[in-house]
Amino acid sequence: MSLYRRKPGGVWWVRIGRKTRRSTGTSDRKDAEEFERVLTERLWRQTKLGDRSAVPWSEAAERWVKGSAKPKKRDQWILDWLKPRIGEYPVSAVADPDALEQLRKHGLAEGWSHATVDRMMATVSAVLRACVKWRYLEHVAPVPMYRPVIDEGRFLTPEEFERLCKELPKHLELAARFAVHTLLRMRAMLQLTWDRVDMQGKRAWVPRRHQKASRTFGLPLSSEAMRVLKELRALNPEGSHVFQWKGRPIDDCNTLAFQEALQRAGIEGANWHTLRHTGASWAVQNGVTLQELMLLGDWKDYRSVLRYAHLAPSHATSAAEKVAQWSHRAKKPRKRKSL
């Protein structure tokens, strides 16, 4: 018998041949029989007809994760959420436009924002594009996205930042100051080790696996960043990681302690990533060009730094004056040559 239970009243399992054992995920006999029918048909098409599009979603997703050189922790969380919903579906069924739209509805039903739903759909799109590359699918229709409007990003004034630092415990205060003065993302910053810090040369290196842009990043250290590093070394003389708490590497800075410090400082609409926006905003306001900012913050493309363009009106004014001077020069009447 292909349908069986491991314990009375539990979910039904399917046994097909010697290799296939799958949980149906249901204790209802009729639903289990439907699951068995669909699974049997898909396996037959895959083995007898060579239908590569019958490969299950879970298998394609697992291959995509294992084939990536970069850790996909957030993607893995999304894939874990998707597995009980579409794990046994063939990739051809997942790629159907109606199925993709249904996935968006599932995300919204979870209480997710449009941005979070888009993040989930981006992961689905990446796996489906890989399926085209592996020839599981011939092509993939555009994956629907909400694409909410992104504003220029919240940043703190120097007064707000100092109020926040006064409310933070010492280890988080130093981490916050380092984040603002280096523009490092939180995960990359927390995984920084002392063997990648050159105190003499005033530089640090972040390996590509810790960077969002997937490339090794050479980080110049300002005098303020150097001061913070010296305090961190004095605070934690032992250990390989730069940022520690009670002798252990810090895993997250956007904690309850940080959120409570924001409340005590009277700061709303901010999180730890706001510190990166803060450092970038201060840099532009103090004369750093957008090209220089792109290098300092290791942004992957120029569009990412354009959100800070409005903070540099002096640059735009200078450019406007140059246009005006050229226009004025063109209007000058030319002297006629005397005969």
Long-range contacts (C-beta under 8 A, 24 or more apart in sequence): 2-36, 3-29, 3-32, 3-33, 3-36, 14-39, 16-40, 16-43, 22-88, 25-84, 35-88, 38-88, 39-88, 42-90, 52-134, 52-135, 52-136, 52-137, 53-90, 53-91, 53-92, 53-136, 53-137, 54-90, 54-92, 55-90, 55-91, 55-131, 55-136, 56-87, 56-88, 56-89, 56-90, 56-91, 57-82, 57-86, 57-87, 57-88, 57-89, 57-90, 57-91, 57-94, 57-127, 58-83, 58-87, 58-88, 60-91, 60-127, 60-130, 60-131, 60-134, 60-136, 61-127, 63-130, 63-134, 64-126, 64-127, 64-130, 67-130, 69-209, 69-214, 70-208, 70-209, 70-214, 71-209, 74-119, 75-123, 75-126, 78-119, 78-120, 78-123, 79-123, 81-120, 82-120, 82-124, 91-127, 91-128, 91-131, 91-136, 91-137, 92-137, 94-124, 94-128, 95-128, 95-131, 95-137, 95-140, 95-141, 97-141, 97-144, 100-124, 100-141, 100-143, 100-144, 101-144, 104-144, 104-146, 113-148, 114-146, 114-148, 115-146, 115-148, 117-146, 118-145, 118-146, 118-147, 118-148, 121-145, 150-307, 152-307, 152-308, 152-310, 153-274, 153-277, 153-281, 153-307, 154-269, 154-270, 154-274, 154-277, 155-274, 155-277, 155-278, 155-280, 155-281, 155-282, 156-267, 156-270, 156-274, 156-275, 156-278, 158-282, 160-265, 160-267, 161-278, 163-265, 163-266, 163-267, 164-261, 164-262, 164-265, 164-267, 166-265, 167-260, 167-261, 167-262, 167-264, 167-265, 168-257, 168-258, 168-261, 169-257, 170-235, 171-235, 171-243, 171-244, 171-245, 171-250, 172-253, 172-255, 172-257, 172-258, 172-261, 174-228, 174-231, 174-232, 174-235, 174-243, 175-243, 175-250, 175-253, 176-253, 176-275, 177-224, 177-228, 178-225, 178-228, 178-229, 178-232, 179-253, 179-272, 179-275, 179-276, 179-279, 180-275, 180-278, 180-279, 180-282, 181-222, 181-224, 181-225, 181-228, 181-279, 182-219, 182-221, 182-222, 182-225, 182-279, 183-276, 183-279, 183-280, 183-283, 183-296, 183-297, 183-298, 184-219, 184-276, 185-212, 185-273, 185-276, 186-252, 186-253, 186-254, 186-272, 186-273, 188-212, 188-217, 189-243, 190-241, 190-243, 190-249, 190-250, 190-251, 190-252, 190-253, 191-241, 191-249, 192-241, 192-242, 192-243, 193-240, 193-241, 193-242, 194-233, 194-240, 194-241, 194-242, 195-240, 197-221, 197-229, 197-242, 199-226, 199-229, 202-226, 211-298, 212-298, 212-300, 213-298, 213-299, 213-300, 215-298, 217-298, 220-296, 280-305, 280-308, 281-308, 281-311, 284-308, 284-309, 284-311, 284-312, 285-311, 285-312, 287-312, 287-314, 289-315
